[in-house]
Amino acid sequence: QVYIAESGGGLVRPGGSLRLSCVVFGSTFDVYLSMSWYRQAPGKQREVVAVISSSGTNYADSVKGRFTISNNDARDTMFLQMNSLNPEDTAVYSCQWRRRVNELYWGQGTQVTVSA
């Protein structure tokens, strides 16, 4: 069975950093149309934060210069490095792997809370 799962969320002070991980089980990220991080804050719609695709990497304007999406050499883990965090970054963060046109995986989400 193939699935993905996030980890690395938690409570951090404003200005701090966190690194989220998204691990794939039962496969590797060797085939993908896109690999993405999304977030959903309370009372808000889910938004895409960062994407890796054939066209490169793209970021939401709100996180450009602060967040970095990457994956490891083994292609079994995707990361989201988050720096200079502020309270507006508080949300549940989820990873998404679109392996093929009709094959999509979501993680369960991990809570990130930025608060003094």
C-alpha positions, -999 to 999 in steps of 0.1 A, spaced: 0 0 0 13 34 -10 7 64 13 25 95 25 27 110 59 39 143 73 59 151 105 78 180 120 50 204 130 48 220 164 49 253 183 74 279 174 80 315 183 77 342 157 109 345 137 117 308 143 121 279 119 107 245 113 113 218 88 84 196 78 89 162 63 67 141 40 77 105 38 64 81 12 57 45 22 55 16 -3 72 36 -31 94 65 -38 89 99 -54 105 87 -86 74 94 -107 55 125 -102 36 152 -120 38 174 -89 48 174 -53 32 201 -31 27 215 3 -6 230 12 -19 246 44 -52 255 59 -56 280 86 -87 281 108 -117 296 90 -97 299 57 -96 279 25 -67 255 19 -40 271 -1 -10 258 -20 23 269 -4 50 253 -26 51 231 -56 77 210 -74 68 201 -110 83 197 -144 83 235 -147 104 239 -115 95 251 -81 69 277 -73 58 294 -41 29 313 -28 38 350 -26 32 350 11 61 325 17 86 334 -11 121 339 3 111 322 36 101 287 26 120 261 6 106 229 -9 130 200 -16 134 163 -16 162 140 -6 185 119 -29 167 87 -20 135 104 -34 115 90 -4 111 122 16 99 157 7 107 187 29 94 221 36 120 243 53 102 272 69 121 302 82 111 336 96 78 322 107 50 346 117 16 340 133 0 342 99 18 309 90 -2 291 117 -21 263 99 -24 226 93 2 217 66 -4 188 43 17 173 15 3 162 -18 18 139 -43 2 138 -78 20 107 -91 0 104 -123 -30 122 -137 -54 98 -120 -33 90 -89 -32 115 -61 -20 111 -25 -25 133 5 -9 132 39 -29 135 71 -16 169 80 6 184 107 -1 214 129 22 244 128 15 270 154 35 303 155 30 321 188 49 339 214 
